[in-house]
Amino acid sequence: MIAGPIAILLFGSWGLILTLLVVCTAFLQLSFRRLRQSHADIWRNLGEPHVLGDRRTYYSARKFVWSKQCRELDDAVLTRRASFSYYSGMSAAVLGLALVAVLAIQAVLHALQVT
């Protein structure tokens, strides 16, 4: 009867991870929008990024938004949005890795019990 609580924990964890990824994506898009509005030259140099746009521009723009170089623009709104995006994305990644590790350990322990 331990499967019930584990299933709830599993689905709850995945729900939290997905929520964090959605928040990360939303704030990243808001960061791109702020770049377009307040720092148009940088936004154009980054390839006019959009979350649903070309992966090449998306990744380089995300790297910029999450960098010290972006924080040095002294734009409090952009820095706050970028930080929120970064920390929600990294939290999702850490939780995802922890969940995978727990599931792998559980599978290994179960396999050792069976043999």
Protein Blocks (a to p, Z undefined) as FASTA:
>chain_A
ZZmmmmmmmmmmmmmmmmmmmmmmmmmmmmmmmmmmmmmmlmmmnopaafklcfklmmmm
mmmmmpmklmmnopaklmmmmmmmmmmmmmmmmmmmmmmmmmmmmmmmmmmmmZZ
